[in-house]
Amino acid sequence: GAGGSSCNGNSLDLMMPLYYNPEPVVQEDIDKAKASWMMIVKDNTPAFEELKRSEDYLGESCICWFYRMFYDRLFDTHPLSRQLFGNSIHTQGKFLVMMVSTCLRQLNQPETVKKSLTKLAHVHCLKGVKSSEYGIVGDVLFWTLRRCLSPEVYDYELEAVWIKIYSAMLSVIVPYAFEFEKSTQNKYAADRTAESMRGTKTVDKSTMRMYEEVCNPRKGDTDAQWRMSSFSSDEDCDTDPPSRTMGGCVSESRTQDL
């Protein structure tokens, strides 16, 4: 699984959340996480079925419900994070979905997933995200998965699997962010918008190409087509969460496996 740390062990321990689990991720963990994630992608969770029968149902897909709950919870838990995003949570949600799917697909390819997560960490460092904030994101992720899947599906065993997987991601992201903070002395802390990143030479071309493709999709492409192409792509997860407005949720069928 993903792993590796270049910063001082004691300092790293302080940066990690209490739930952090350094145990290696095995194939059984990946399979269980993928199966639960695909239930969300394919609109097939008990909680979503119950939602569709209620008066609160807005006609959105399960994956849109997932990321709407995720960001609502994130902003309630960590209000300062709201300034990282623009008006379109739909656009940001597409990146969240792509990142989760990409990491699940690459977890049994240690070097590939490490490269993807390092690029992701670099982009977020430039936007001012701190190493200590990733623990909050994990708490929000676990909370949202439980709400979206149902407590019956997202039981103690499945939560332990997701904790191991997110911990493996943290073992790459947090040390990188920690070292970045030390080396730059928060030089880029004020650079918290996607628009400002357009002129940042340290962001590689593939990252900016992904930004352009999401903010300016090809004519005729649907939201679901773009999302499913990201699930099956063999490219690295070169992502820059944008803040520009783009389309709403759709509920087209999502049938392609990770």
Secondary structure, 3 states (H helix, E strand, C coil): CCCCCCCCHHHHHHHCCCCCCCCCCCHHHHHHHHHHHHHHHCCCCHHHHHHHCCCCCCCCCHHHHHHHHHHHHHHHHCHHHHHHCCCCHHHHHHHHHHHHHHHHHHCCCHHHHHHHHHHHHHHHHHCCCCHHHHHHHHHHHHHHHHHHHCCCCCCHHHHHHHHHHHHHHHHHHHHHHHHHHHHHCCCCCCCCCHHHHCCCCCCCHHHHHHHHHHHCCCCCCCHHHHHHHHHHCCCCCCCCCCCCCCCCCCCCCCCCCC
